Structure formats: structure tokens, C-alpha cells
Amino acid sequence: MKQERRSEARRMAHAAEVIIIFTLHHSPSHRSDGGEITLIYQKIMLQPTNNDVLSGRGASFNRHPGNIHFRRMLEQKRAAYVMGTRKQKMMISKDNVEAIYSMDPPGRFLKKCSDTGQWKELPEREATNKAAQAMAYLVIVQKKHKTQHSHHPLHSSSSSNTLS
């Protein structure tokens, strides 16, 4: 129930982000004054905001403000994630997703549909899985970076740089 209310609140908060067009069609056959009015609406496109985390690769995704904020959040929790059990790691990922949802305005996890080119919101479970993948990737990259620098003579503690 709490999940449904949170999802509904996010949808309502982003109602202004969805562009809707209303069109009036006139048909002379059903009204005494000669015209029938039919109201038709068409949902055009969900627009990402600066608090949204966009799923994808490349510079445009890396530079998006929501993605930058998300990576900073991950970095702050990296040490706890590395030391955590599998269950704790999933809780950290859920907390990261909840932190995005709790922003003002609420952030979302969006993915562009390859068929339509429109953005769609990922379900919370999928967002949590993406957050876990992003955290695991961050840990691997930093571990690899640290290993490369520890073998380099300028960064090694065993190198001697004294003058005789």
C-alpha cells in the first residue's frame, strides 16, 4: 500500500512534465446545431528533469545533472557497500533509489524506449537493480584503478627517491 501511494505521488508530481494535447473534432451528424464535439487526448512525451537518473551510455548521460548527483551518492556509500553483506548491499541500493525518489521535485529512473524514442519510468525493482549494478561497477573500476597505481613506480611505497 505504501509503495502504491509513493508511486502515485511520483506520477502526480510529474504530471506537469507530461505534455498532453487535446483536439476537438466536429461532426455535423449528432447535434441539433449541426456539430458533435469529441474530445481526444494524446500523450506526447515524458520529459526528463534535472533530478531524474537516465539509463544509458555515453557523454550525454554522464553529464546529465541527475546522473552526476546519483554517482556522487554512490561514491559516498561505496565503503559501506564494499564491507556489506549481500543483503546490506541490496538495502544500500534501495536507499539510493529512495533518495532519488525523495528529491524535490521527485527524481525518477528513466530509460528511452528504442521503438518510440520516448522516455519511460523504470519500475522500482528495476531501478534498484540498476543502482546495485552501478555501485558494483564503481567498486570494480576503483579497485582496478587502485591496483594499476600501486604497481606504478611513482606511486609505490617501495620506490626510493633519496639523493646520495
N, C-alpha and C positions, 0 to 999 in steps of 0.2 A: 504494500500500500504506500509506504514511504517513497519507494522507488517510482511509482506511478505519479505521485504528486510532484516529485522533483523533475521528472521528465516533462510533465505538463507545464510546470513553472518555466522550464527552459524554453519550451515551444512558445509559450505566451510572451516571454521576454524577447524572443527573436521574431515575433510576428511582424514587427516593423522592418525586419531585414528581408522579408519575402515580398517580392513585387507582384501585385495582383492587378490584372486588367479586367474591367467589366465592360461588356459590349452590349448594346441594345440592338435587337433585331426587330424590325417591324414587318408584320404580315397582315394584309388587309382583310383576312377571312374571318376573324373571330371576335371583333369588337364592333359595337354599334357605330362608333365614329370612324370605322374603316381600318383600324390598326391594332394588331396584337403586339404586346411588348414582351419579349423573352429576355431574361437576364442570364447571361452566360459569363462565367469567370474562368480565367486561365492562369494557372500558377506559372510564372515565368522562370525565376531562378533564385535560389538561396544564395545570398551574398556573404562571403566571409568577413568577419570583423577582426580587429587587431588582437582580440583575446582568444580567437579560435586557433586551434592547432591543426595545420593542414598536413594531410598524409601524402607523401610523395618524395621524390628525389630531385636534387639539383639546387642551383643557387637561389632561384625564386622562392623555393620552400624554406631553405636555410635562412634567408633574410626576412621572412615573414615575422612580424613582431610577436605573434603568439607562439611561434616555434622557438624563437630566441628565448622568450620567457620560460617556456617549457624545458629547454635544455639547461637553463640556469637552475631551475628547480631540481632537475635530475642530478646535476653536479653537487648541489647542497646535500643531497641524501645518498650520494654514492658510497660513502664509507659505511653507513648503516646497512646499505644494500649488500655490499661485499661480505660483511660479517653475519648477515642474517641467514636464518633457515629458509627453506623453500617457501614455507607458509608466511614468514615475515616479509620475504621479498614480494610476494603477491599482495600483501597488505600495504607495503610501501607503494606499489604500483597503483593500487586502488586509491590511496591517499593522494597521489599525484593527480589522478583523474578527477577526484572530488575537488581538489584545489582549483583546477581549471573551471569546473562547473560552478564553483562558488564565487568566481570573479564578478565584478560589476562593470559592464554587463557580463552575464554568464558566458564563459567560453564553451566551445564545442569542439569535438574532434570530427573534422570533415574530410571527405575523400571525393575526388572528382570522378563521376561516372564516365567510363570510357565510351559508352554508347551515345549518351546525350550531351556530355560536356558539362553537365550541371553538378553542383556540389550536393552531397548528401551527408547527413549526420550519421556517424557510426554509432551502433548500439553501445551501451556502457561496457558490456563484456568485451566487445571487440576493441574499444578504446583502452580498456585495462590491459588487454594482451599487447596492444601496440606500445603502451607505456612500459610494460615489462621488457619487450624486445629492445626498445630504445635504451633502457637502463643497462641491459646486458651488453648491448653494443658499446655503450660508453665505457663500461668497465673493461671490456676486451681491448678497445682502442687505447685506453690509458695504460693498461698493463703492457701492451705491445710497445708503446711509446717509451715507457719507463725502462723496459728491457733493452731497447735499442740504445738509449743514452747511457745505461750502466756499463755497456761494453765499449763505449767510445772512450779513447784515452784521455780526452779533455774533461770528461765527466766522471772518470773512475777515481775512486779514493785511493787506489794503489799506485797511481802515477805520481812520480816525484818530479817536482818542478823547482828544486832548490839550486842555487848557484854555488859552485865550489870555488 
